[in-house]
């Protein structure tokens, strides 16, 4: 699906494309972790920035954190409080292990503080 966005918005091709495709939540998460880990080992970034609340957000965060690479989550702190939503699980997991939590508003800062996240991470 991302190819459509690049084409319609006239964006250049990404430098790296994971080519994960569809599958169950576990399949997508596992494949992203396996492919992204190899990229992290090869490229050795100082920071991984993840965005949103999709399976690849949680998977890329897990892969980076397990390799000791700092991770920042853009759109951190958003909550629906509905744990039947896969996206909510991805948000909670990502925010709990990311090093930096970049938020969009004071109310989501409060969500993180209520969860016991250290203010210096927000």
C-alpha positions, 0 to 999 in steps of 0.5 A: 500500500505504501507504494501508492502513497509515494506515487500519488504524492510524487515522493522519491522512492525510499532508500530502504524498503522492507517488503514485508507485505500482509499477514497476521499481526504476529507474521508482520511483526516477526518479519519486520523484526527480522528484516529491520534487525539486519538493517540496523546491524549493517547501518548502525544508526544512532537513533531509530525514529518510529511513527504511529501505532502499526505493527511495524512501529512496535516491531522496529522499536523492539528490534532497535532496543534489543540491539541497544539503539536509542529509539524515539516514538513520534505520536507517543502517548495517544490512547484509546484505552481499548485493548481489543484494538491491535493499535492500542497494544502497539502504542503501549508496547512502543511507549513503554520501551522507547527512549524518547516519546515525542507527543502532539499535545499536553493531554497525551503527555498526561497519559504517559505521566499517569502510566509512570513514564519519566517526564524526561523521556517525554 
